[in-house]
Amino acid sequence: MRAHLKTSFRIETSETILTVTGRVAWALQKLLSAGESGITTAAFPGARLSEYVRLLRSRGVQIETLRERHGGEFPGTHGRYVLRSRITVVPSRATNP
């Protein structure tokens, strides 16, 4: 079986260690790596970023959504997600289901 991605972290304003797995852990890692530039679905087509962001927010993680205009065949707006919480990643190991 494949190991699942797992990230344990602490929000600077809390002593509680939180753990997320799978695509939510992946999204958190992408947000951490992106810094102030944030991430969009354009960079990760097929990913359900809005759902992963919703789940992280429900755990107390502050993520700002910036609205950006785009052109093309279907012009409109899209969201850019920027991590605003200060996060400390706690070393953890991948687990098998």
MOPAC internal coordinates of N, CA, C and O (Angstrom, degrees):
PM7 1SCF
backbone

  N    0.0000 0     0.00 0     0.00 0    0    0    0
  C    1.4443 1     0.00 0     0.00 0    1    0    0
  C    1.5210 1   110.24 1     0.00 0    2    1    0
  O    1.2310 1   121.57 1   -29.10 1    3    2    1
  N    1.3252 1   114.61 1   150.90 1    3    2    1
  C    1.4533 1   120.27 1   177.93 1    5    3    2
  C    1.5212 1   111.08 1   -76.42 1    6    5    3
  O    1.2310 1   121.15 1   -36.14 1    7    6    5
  N    1.3158 1   115.41 1   143.86 1    7    6    5
  C    1.4627 1   120.04 1   173.95 1    9    7    6
  C    1.5207 1   108.40 1   -76.60 1   10    9    7
  O    1.2310 1   120.20 1   -37.40 1   11   10    9
  N    1.3162 1   117.23 1   142.60 1   11   10    9
  C    1.4578 1   122.45 1   178.06 1   13   11   10
  C    1.5133 1   109.78 1   -90.84 1   14   13   11
  O    1.2310 1   121.31 1   -38.96 1   15   14   13
  N    1.3226 1   115.10 1   141.04 1   15   14   13
  C    1.4521 1   120.45 1   175.28 1   17   15   14
  C    1.5274 1   108.61 1   -66.10 1   18   17   15
  O    1.2310 1   120.82 1   -43.36 1   19   18   17
  N    1.3093 1   116.03 1   136.64 1   19   18   17
  C    1.4598 1   120.82 1  -177.06 1   21   19   18
  C    1.5213 1   107.78 1  -142.82 1   22   21   19
  O    1.2310 1   120.62 1   -46.65 1   23   22   21
  N    1.3232 1   116.41 1   133.35 1   23   22   21
  C    1.4604 1   120.85 1   177.52 1   25   23   22
  C    1.5222 1   109.15 1  -131.79 1   26   25   23
  O    1.2310 1   120.94 1   -54.77 1   27   26   25
  N    1.3173 1   115.80 1   125.23 1   27   26   25
  C    1.4622 1   121.38 1   173.78 1   29   27   26
  C    1.5168 1   107.04 1  -104.98 1   30   29   27
  O    1.2310 1   121.02 1   -40.25 1   31   30   29
  N    1.3363 1   115.65 1   139.75 1   31   30   29
  C    1.4538 1   119.16 1  -175.78 1   33   31   30
  C    1.5161 1   110.47 1  -152.60 1   34   33   31
  O    1.2310 1   121.69 1   -14.37 1   35   34   33
  N    1.3161 1   114.37 1   165.63 1   35   34   33
  C    1.4486 1   122.18 1   176.19 1   37   35   34
  C    1.5121 1   107.73 1  -130.54 1   38   37   35
  O    1.2310 1   120.50 1   -47.49 1   39   38   37
  N    1.3339 1   116.65 1   132.51 1   39   38   37
  C    1.4522 1   121.63 1   174.44 1   41   39   38
  C    1.5175 1   106.81 1   -81.39 1   42   41   39
  O    1.2310 1   120.33 1   -43.58 1   43   42   41
  N    1.3245 1   116.98 1   136.42 1   43   42   41
  C    1.4676 1   121.79 1  -174.39 1   45   43   42
  C    1.5275 1   113.67 1   -49.31 1   46   45   43
  O    1.2310 1   119.85 1   144.73 1   47   46   45
  N    1.3121 1   117.90 1   -35.27 1   47   46   45
  C    1.4638 1   121.13 1  -176.33 1   49   47   46
  C    1.5319 1   113.31 1   -83.88 1   50   49   47
  O    1.2310 1   119.82 1  -174.32 1   51   50   49
  N    1.3266 1   117.95 1     5.68 1   51   50   49
  C    1.4621 1   120.98 1  -175.88 1   53   51   50
  C    1.5233 1   110.47 1  -137.36 1   54   53   51
  O    1.2310 1   121.09 1   -26.82 1   55   54   53
  N    1.3007 1   115.52 1   153.18 1   55   54   53
  C    1.4689 1   121.04 1   174.80 1   57   55   54
  C    1.5247 1   111.07 1   -93.49 1   58   57   55
  O    1.2310 1   120.28 1   170.36 1   59   58   57
  N    1.3194 1   117.08 1    -9.64 1   59   58   57
  C    1.4599 1   122.26 1  -176.05 1   61   59   58
  C    1.5300 1   110.68 1   -74.72 1   62   61   59
  O    1.2310 1   120.86 1   -45.60 1   63   62   61
  N    1.3178 1   115.96 1   134.40 1   63   62   61
  C    1.4634 1   121.24 1   174.71 1   65   63   62
  C    1.5226 1   107.56 1   -94.39 1   66   65   63
  O    1.2310 1   121.16 1   -54.52 1   67   66   65
  N    1.3202 1   115.38 1   125.48 1   67   66   65
  C    1.4599 1   122.31 1   179.75 1   69   67   66
  C    1.5216 1   108.80 1  -108.01 1   70   69   67
  O    1.2310 1   120.43 1   -27.43 1   71   70   69
  N    1.3212 1   116.79 1   152.57 1   71   70   69
  C    1.4568 1   121.54 1   178.06 1   73   71   70
  C    1.5190 1   109.14 1  -131.29 1   74   73   71
  O    1.2310 1   120.96 1   -46.42 1   75   74   73
  N    1.3263 1   115.76 1   133.58 1   75   74   73
  C    1.4617 1   121.45 1   173.77 1   77   75   74
  C    1.5237 1   107.40 1  -125.93 1   78   77   75
  O    1.2310 1   121.11 1   -26.20 1   79   78   77
  N    1.3183 1   115.48 1   153.80 1   79   78   77
  C    1.4578 1   120.09 1  -176.83 1   81   79   78
  C    1.5284 1   110.48 1  -129.20 1   82   81   79
  O    1.2310 1   121.41 1    -9.76 1   83   82   81
  N    1.3183 1   114.90 1   170.24 1   83   82   81
  C    1.4532 1   121.83 1   173.41 1   85   83   82
  C    1.5154 1   113.97 1    59.50 1   86   85   83
  O    1.2310 1   121.21 1    42.37 1   87   86   85
  N    1.3384 1   115.28 1  -137.63 1   87   86   85
  C    1.4616 1   121.16 1  -177.07 1   89   87   86
  C    1.5228 1   113.08 1   -65.27 1   90   89   87
  O    1.2310 1   119.84 1   152.22 1   91   90   89
  N    1.3184 1   117.91 1   -27.78 1   91   90   89
  C    1.4669 1   120.22 1   177.54 1   93   91   90
  C    1.5266 1   109.05 1   -67.84 1   94   93   91
  O    1.2310 1   120.12 1   138.16 1   95   94   93
  N    1.3295 1   117.37 1   -41.84 1   95   94   93
  C    1.4660 1   121.47 1   175.89 1   97   95   94
  C    1.5284 1   110.12 1   -63.68 1   98   97   95
  O    1.2310 1   120.52 1   138.77 1   99   98   97
  N    1.3239 1   116.61 1   -41.23 1   99   98   97
  C    1.4649 1   121.93 1   177.57 1  101   99   98
  C    1.5275 1   110.01 1   -58.69 1  102  101   99
  O    1.2310 1   120.27 1   132.64 1  103  102  101
  N    1.3356 1   117.09 1   -47.36 1  103  102  101
  C    1.4683 1   121.62 1  -178.77 1  105  103  102
  C    1.5323 1   110.53 1   -63.08 1  106  105  103
  O    1.2310 1   120.14 1   138.02 1  107  106  105
  N    1.3331 1   117.34 1   -41.98 1  107  106  105
  C    1.4589 1   120.16 1   178.33 1  109  107  106
  C    1.5229 1   110.19 1   -61.45 1  110  109  107
  O    1.2310 1   119.91 1   136.66 1  111  110  109
  N    1.3030 1   117.78 1   -43.34 1  111  110  109
  C    1.4612 1   121.03 1   178.87 1  113  111  110
  C    1.5283 1   111.24 1   -62.76 1  114  113  111
  O    1.2310 1   120.11 1   140.40 1  115  114  113
  N    1.3288 1   117.39 1   -39.60 1  115  114  113
  C    1.4680 1   121.35 1   177.51 1  117  115  114
  C    1.5259 1   110.75 1   -65.61 1  118  117  115
  O    1.2310 1   120.20 1   138.21 1  119  118  117
  N    1.3343 1   117.23 1   -41.79 1  119  118  117
  C    1.4665 1   120.87 1   177.29 1  121  119  118
  C    1.5229 1   111.15 1   -62.55 1  122  121  119
  O    1.2310 1   120.43 1   136.96 1  123  122  121
  N    1.3208 1   116.78 1   -43.04 1  123  122  121
  C    1.4608 1   120.90 1   178.20 1  125  123  122
  C    1.5231 1   111.18 1   -61.88 1  126  125  123
  O    1.2310 1   120.12 1   136.32 1  127  126  125
  N    1.3169 1   117.37 1   -43.68 1  127  126  125
  C    1.4656 1   122.16 1  -178.92 1  129  127  126
  C    1.5230 1   112.24 1   -67.24 1  130  129  127
  O    1.2310 1   120.77 1   144.15 1  131  130  129
  N    1.3327 1   116.14 1   -35.85 1  131  130  129
  C    1.4671 1   120.55 1  -175.06 1  133  131  130
  C    1.5218 1   113.10 1   -73.60 1  134  133  131
  O    1.2310 1   120.06 1   152.17 1  135  134  133
  N    1.3182 1   117.49 1   -27.83 1  135  134  133
  C    1.4590 1   120.04 1  -178.55 1  137  135  134
  C    1.5161 1   112.26 1    60.42 1  138  137  135
  O    1.2310 1   120.14 1    41.17 1  139  138  137
  N    1.3184 1   117.34 1  -138.83 1  139  138  137
  C    1.4623 1   123.28 1  -176.54 1  141  139  138
  C    1.5268 1   113.73 1   -65.97 1  142  141  139
  O    1.2310 1   119.66 1   159.53 1  143  142  141
  N    1.3270 1   118.25 1   -20.47 1  143  142  141
  C    1.4711 1   119.74 1  -179.58 1  145  143  142
  C    1.5234 1   111.80 1   -75.88 1  146  145  143
  O    1.2310 1   119.89 1   159.85 1  147  146  145
  N    1.3299 1   117.82 1   -20.15 1  147  146  145
  C    1.4574 1   121.14 1   176.61 1  149  147  146
  C    1.5226 1   113.40 1    66.20 1  150  149  147
  O    1.2310 1   121.07 1     5.37 1  151  150  149
  N    1.3272 1   115.56 1  -174.63 1  151  150  149
  C    1.4610 1   121.55 1  -179.57 1  153  151  150
  C    1.5254 1   110.43 1  -133.86 1  154  153  151
  O    1.2310 1   120.85 1   -26.31 1  155  154  153
  N    1.3248 1   115.99 1   153.69 1  155  154  153
  C    1.4644 1   122.24 1   177.28 1  157  155  154
  C    1.5196 1   109.14 1  -133.97 1  158  157  155
  O    1.2310 1   121.23 1   -14.91 1  159  158  157
  N    1.3148 1   115.26 1   165.09 1  159  158  157
  C    1.4625 1   119.18 1   176.27 1  161  159  158
  C    1.5153 1   111.66 1   -67.83 1  162  161  159
  O    1.2310 1   119.69 1   158.69 1  163  162  161
  N    1.3384 1   118.19 1   -21.31 1  163  162  161
  C    1.4670 1   120.53 1   177.25 1  165  163  162
  C    1.5265 1   110.82 1   -61.94 1  166  165  163
  O    1.2310 1   120.63 1   145.34 1  167  166  165
  N    1.3193 1   116.39 1   -34.66 1  167  166  165
  C    1.4663 1   120.51 1   179.04 1  169  167  166
  C    1.5220 1   112.20 1   -79.20 1  170  169  167
  O    1.2310 1   120.60 1   157.34 1  171  170  169
  N    1.3331 1   116.46 1   -22.66 1  171  170  169
  C    1.4671 1   121.40 1  -176.98 1  173  171  170
  C    1.5318 1   109.79 1  -133.80 1  174  173  171
  O    1.2310 1   120.06 1  -113.06 1  175  174  173
  N    1.3414 1   117.50 1    66.94 1  175  174  173
  C    1.4681 1   118.96 1  -178.21 1  177  175  174
  C    1.5270 1   111.25 1   -61.02 1  178  177  175
  O    1.2310 1   121.74 1   -39.56 1  179  178  177
  N    1.2981 1   114.28 1   140.44 1  179  178  177
  C    1.4632 1   119.68 1   179.90 1  181  179  178
  C    1.5168 1   113.43 1    92.82 1  182  181  179
  O    1.2310 1   120.40 1   159.63 1  183  182  181
  N    1.3317 1   116.84 1   -20.37 1  183  182  181
  C    1.4688 1   119.76 1   178.13 1  185  183  182
  C    1.5217 1   109.10 1   -78.18 1  186  185  183
  O    1.2310 1   120.23 1   -38.52 1  187  186  185
  N    1.3057 1   117.16 1   141.48 1  187  186  185
  C    1.4699 1   122.48 1   179.33 1  189  187  186
  C    1.5283 1   109.44 1   -91.62 1  190  189  187
  O    1.2310 1   121.55 1  -117.42 1  191  190  189
  N    1.3434 1   114.65 1    62.58 1  191  190  189
  C    1.4563 1   119.94 1  -173.81 1  193  191  190
  C    1.5168 1   113.43 1   -54.63 1  194  193  191
  O    1.2310 1   119.90 1   138.08 1  195  194  193
  N    1.3284 1   117.80 1   -41.92 1  195  194  193
  C    1.4637 1   119.10 1  -177.50 1  197  195  194
  C    1.5317 1   110.83 1   -60.58 1  198  197  195
  O    1.2310 1   119.90 1   144.32 1  199  198  197
  N    1.3150 1   117.80 1   -35.68 1  199  198  197
  C    1.4727 1   120.92 1   178.06 1  201  199  198
  C    1.5268 1   110.93 1   -70.63 1  202  201  199
  O    1.2310 1   120.14 1   137.44 1  203  202  201
  N    1.3221 1   117.33 1   -42.56 1  203  202  201
  C    1.4616 1   120.09 1   179.68 1  205  203  202
  C    1.5233 1   110.13 1   -64.78 1  206  205  203
  O    1.2310 1   120.44 1   140.68 1  207  206  205
  N    1.3400 1   116.75 1   -39.32 1  207  206  205
  C    1.4595 1   121.28 1   176.93 1  209  207  206
  C    1.5282 1   110.00 1   -64.23 1  210  209  207
  O    1.2310 1   120.04 1   137.23 1  211  210  209
  N    1.3222 1   117.53 1   -42.77 1  211  210  209
  C    1.4675 1   121.26 1   178.42 1  213  211  210
  C    1.5362 1   110.46 1   -58.73 1  214  213  211
  O    1.2310 1   120.68 1   135.39 1  215  214  213
  N    1.3225 1   116.31 1   -44.61 1  215  214  213
  C    1.4598 1   120.55 1  -179.31 1  217  215  214
  C    1.5326 1   111.78 1   -66.17 1  218  217  215
  O    1.2310 1   120.18 1   140.50 1  219  218  217
  N    1.3287 1   117.26 1   -39.50 1  219  218  217
  C    1.4624 1   120.43 1   176.67 1  221  219  218
  C    1.5220 1   110.60 1   -65.57 1  222  221  219
  O    1.2310 1   120.53 1   137.68 1  223  222  221
  N    1.3253 1   116.60 1   -42.32 1  223  222  221
  C    1.4659 1   120.05 1   177.83 1  225  223  222
  C    1.5256 1   111.27 1   -61.02 1  226  225  223
  O    1.2310 1   120.47 1   142.78 1  227  226  225
  N    1.3267 1   116.71 1   -37.22 1  227  226  225
  C    1.4661 1   119.84 1   179.90 1  229  227  226
  C    1.5249 1   111.43 1   -66.05 1  230  229  227
  O    1.2310 1   120.43 1   161.77 1  231  230  229
  N    1.3237 1   116.78 1   -18.23 1  231  230  229
  C    1.4755 1   121.87 1   176.93 1  233  231  230
  C    1.5233 1   111.54 1   -92.95 1  234  233  231
  O    1.2310 1   120.10 1  -178.81 1  235  234  233
  N    1.3412 1   117.42 1     1.19 1  235  234  233
  C    1.4576 1   121.18 1   177.35 1  237  235  234
  C    1.5133 1   115.33 1   100.64 1  238  237  235
  O    1.2310 1   120.00 1  -176.31 1  239  238  237
  N    1.3231 1   117.60 1     3.69 1  239  238  237
  C    1.4591 1   121.10 1   179.95 1  241  239  238
  C    1.5337 1   108.85 1   -79.81 1  242  241  239
  O    1.2310 1   120.62 1   -51.13 1  243  242  241
  N    1.3347 1   116.42 1   128.87 1  243  242  241
  C    1.4564 1   120.93 1   178.69 1  245  243  242
  C    1.5197 1   109.19 1   -87.53 1  246  245  243
  O    1.2310 1   121.28 1   -60.71 1  247  246  245
  N    1.3395 1   115.16 1   119.29 1  247  246  245
  C    1.4585 1   122.27 1   178.79 1  249  247  246
  C    1.5189 1   106.94 1  -131.59 1  250  249  247
  O    1.2310 1   120.71 1   -56.44 1  251  250  249
  N    1.3282 1   116.26 1   123.56 1  251  250  249
  C    1.4584 1   121.13 1   179.40 1  253  251  250
  C    1.5209 1   109.82 1   -89.78 1  254  253  251
  O    1.2310 1   120.67 1   -39.33 1  255  254  253
  N    1.3324 1   116.32 1   140.67 1  255  254  253
  C    1.4593 1   121.37 1   174.04 1  257  255  254
  C    1.5196 1   107.99 1  -106.47 1  258  257  255
  O    1.2310 1   120.72 1   -63.65 1  259  258  257
  N    1.3305 1   116.22 1   116.35 1  259  258  257
  C    1.4525 1   122.14 1   175.64 1  261  259  258
  C    1.5241 1   107.66 1   -98.88 1  262  261  259
  O    1.2310 1   119.99 1   -47.27 1  263  262  261
  N    1.3228 1   117.62 1   132.73 1  263  262  261
  C    1.4641 1   121.49 1   179.27 1  265  263  262
  C    1.5232 1   108.83 1   -89.89 1  266  265  263
  O    1.2310 1   120.70 1   -49.15 1  267  266  265
  N    1.3336 1   116.27 1   130.85 1  267  266  265
  C    1.4588 1   121.63 1   179.88 1  269  267  266
  C    1.5208 1   109.50 1  -127.99 1  270  269  267
  O    1.2310 1   120.79 1   -39.85 1  271  270  269
  N    1.3162 1   116.09 1   140.15 1  271  270  269
  C    1.4654 1   121.25 1   176.36 1  273  271  270
  C    1.5286 1   109.31 1   -81.96 1  274  273  271
  O    1.2310 1   121.12 1   -32.52 1  275  274  273
  N    1.3113 1   115.46 1   147.48 1  275  274  273
  C    1.4628 1   120.34 1   172.85 1  277  275  274
  C    1.5325 1   108.53 1  -139.98 1  278  277  275
  O    1.2310 1   121.07 1   -27.13 1  279  278  277
  N    1.3211 1   115.56 1   152.87 1  279  278  277
  C    1.4647 1   122.12 1   178.98 1  281  279  278
  C    1.5166 1   109.71 1   -98.65 1  282  281  279
  O    1.2310 1   121.71 1    35.22 1  283  282  281
  N    1.3096 1   114.34 1  -144.78 1  283  282  281
  C    1.4502 1   119.99 1   178.74 1  285  283  282
  C    1.5110 1   111.98 1    92.87 1  286  285  283
  O    1.2310 1   120.80 1    11.61 1  287  286  285
  N    1.2979 1   116.07 1  -168.39 1  287  286  285
  C    1.4557 1   122.70 1  -177.12 1  289  287  286
  C    1.5297 1   112.21 1   -62.15 1  290  289  287
  O    1.2310 1   120.54 1   147.66 1  291  290  289
  N    1.3305 1   116.58 1   -32.34 1  291  290  289
  C    1.4649 1   121.93 1   179.31 1  293  291  290
  C    1.5297 1   108.87 1  -125.37 1  294  293  291
  O    1.2310 1   120.22 1  -104.59 1  295  294  293
  N    1.3385 1   117.19 1    75.41 1  295  294  293
  C    1.4640 1   119.98 1  -177.21 1  297  295  294
  C    1.5268 1   111.44 1   -65.48 1  298  297  295
  O    1.2310 1   121.31 1   -26.09 1  299  298  297
  N    1.3022 1   115.10 1   153.91 1  299  298  297
  C    1.4591 1   120.66 1   179.39 1  301  299  298
  C    1.5056 1   110.11 1   169.37 1  302  301  299
  O    1.2310 1   120.80 1    37.95 1  303  302  301
  N    1.3175 1   116.08 1  -142.05 1  303  302  301
  C    1.4646 1   121.22 1   177.95 1  305  303  302
  C    1.5238 1   109.63 1  -130.74 1  306  305  303
  O    1.2310 1   121.76 1   -21.73 1  307  306  305
  N    1.2975 1   114.23 1   158.27 1  307  306  305
  C    1.4616 1   121.00 1   174.00 1  309  307  306
  C    1.5235 1   108.02 1  -140.21 1  310  309  307
  O    1.2310 1   120.77 1   -15.29 1  311  310  309
  N    1.3003 1   116.12 1   164.71 1  311  310  309
  C    1.4576 1   120.97 1  -179.81 1  313  311  310
  C    1.5180 1   112.09 1   -97.52 1  314  313  311
  O    1.2310 1   121.34 1   -38.46 1  315  314  313
  N    1.3087 1   115.05 1   141.54 1  315  314  313
  C    1.4643 1   122.27 1   170.34 1  317  315  314
  C    1.5186 1   105.84 1  -113.76 1  318  317  315
  O    1.2310 1   120.52 1   -57.36 1  319  318  317
  N    1.3120 1   116.61 1   122.64 1  319  318  317
  C    1.4588 1   122.31 1  -176.75 1  321  319  318
  C    1.5254 1   109.91 1   -96.74 1  322  321  319
  O    1.2310 1   121.12 1   -53.36 1  323  322  321
  N    1.3411 1   115.47 1   126.64 1  323  322  321
  C    1.4570 1   121.31 1  -178.69 1  325  323  322
  C    1.5282 1   108.48 1  -124.62 1  326  325  323
  O    1.2310 1   120.87 1   -55.11 1  327  326  325
  N    1.3147 1   115.94 1   124.89 1  327  326  325
  C    1.4623 1   122.02 1   178.60 1  329  327  326
  C    1.5251 1   109.33 1   -69.62 1  330  329  327
  O    1.2310 1   120.39 1   -55.76 1  331  330  329
  N    1.3206 1   116.87 1   124.24 1  331  330  329
  C    1.4672 1   121.75 1   179.59 1  333  331  330
  C    1.5227 1   112.21 1  -109.26 1  334  333  331
  O    1.2310 1   119.47 1   157.58 1  335  334  333
  N    1.3137 1   118.62 1   -22.42 1  335  334  333
  C    1.4678 1   120.69 1   175.80 1  337  335  334
  C    1.5205 1   109.15 1   -71.70 1  338  337  335
  O    1.2310 1   121.36 1   -34.47 1  339  338  337
  N    1.3133 1   115.01 1   145.53 1  339  338  337
  C    1.4668 1   119.27 1   171.24 1  341  339  338
  C    1.5223 1   106.24 1   -86.25 1  342  341  339
  O    1.2310 1   121.35 1   -59.51 1  343  342  341
  N    1.3167 1   115.01 1   120.49 1  343  342  341
  C    1.4653 1   122.30 1  -173.66 1  345  343  342
  C    1.5238 1   109.87 1  -115.22 1  346  345  343
  O    1.2310 1   120.79 1   -44.29 1  347  346  345
  N    1.3116 1   116.09 1   135.71 1  347  346  345
  C    1.4595 1   122.19 1   170.33 1  349  347  346
  C    1.5239 1   107.00 1  -112.84 1  350  349  347
  O    1.2310 1   120.74 1   -60.01 1  351  350  349
  N    1.3237 1   116.20 1   119.99 1  351  350  349
  C    1.4621 1   120.17 1   178.40 1  353  351  350
  C    1.5228 1   108.63 1   -80.12 1  354  353  351
  O    1.2310 1   121.32 1   -46.53 1  355  354  353
  N    1.3295 1   115.08 1   133.47 1  355  354  353
  C    1.4598 1   122.66 1   179.03 1  357  355  354
  C    1.5190 1   106.94 1  -101.52 1  358  357  355
  O    1.2310 1   119.75 1   -54.76 1  359  358  357
  N    1.3255 1   118.09 1   125.24 1  359  358  357
  C    1.4636 1   119.25 1  -179.45 1  361  359  358
  C    1.5234 1   112.43 1   -53.73 1  362  361  359
  O    1.2310 1   121.38 1   -46.26 1  363  362  361
  N    1.3161 1   114.97 1   133.74 1  363  362  361
  C    1.4773 1   120.68 1   177.38 1  365  363  362
  C    1.5098 1   108.35 1  -147.04 1  366  365  363
  O    1.2310 1   121.14 1   -10.17 1  367  366  365
  N    1.3210 1   115.43 1   169.83 1  367  366  365
  C    1.4566 1   120.60 1   179.90 1  369  367  366
  C    1.5140 1   109.77 1  -112.40 1  370  369  367
  O    1.2310 1   121.07 1   -29.55 1  371  370  369
  N    1.3355 1   115.55 1   150.45 1  371  370  369
  C    1.4714 1   120.13 1   173.97 1  373  371  370
  C    1.5256 1   108.18 1   -66.31 1  374  373  371
  O    1.2310 1   121.00 1   -29.38 1  375  374  373
  N    1.3318 1   115.69 1   150.62 1  375  374  373
  C    1.4621 1   119.92 1   179.95 1  377  375  374
  C    1.5034 1   109.96 1  -120.96 1  378  377  375
  O    1.2310 1   120.60 1   -23.88 1  379  378  377
  N    1.2960 1   116.45 1   156.12 1  379  378  377
  C    1.4620 1   121.74 1   172.45 1  381  379  378
  C    1.5198 1   107.89 1   -97.10 1  382  381  379
  O    1.2310 1   120.74 1   -38.29 1  383  382  381
  N    1.3379 1   116.20 1   141.71 1  383  382  381
  C    1.4792 1   118.59 1  -179.24 1  385  383  382
  C    1.5071 1   112.36 1   -66.36 1  386  385  383
  O    1.2310 1   120.10 1   180.00 1  387  386  385

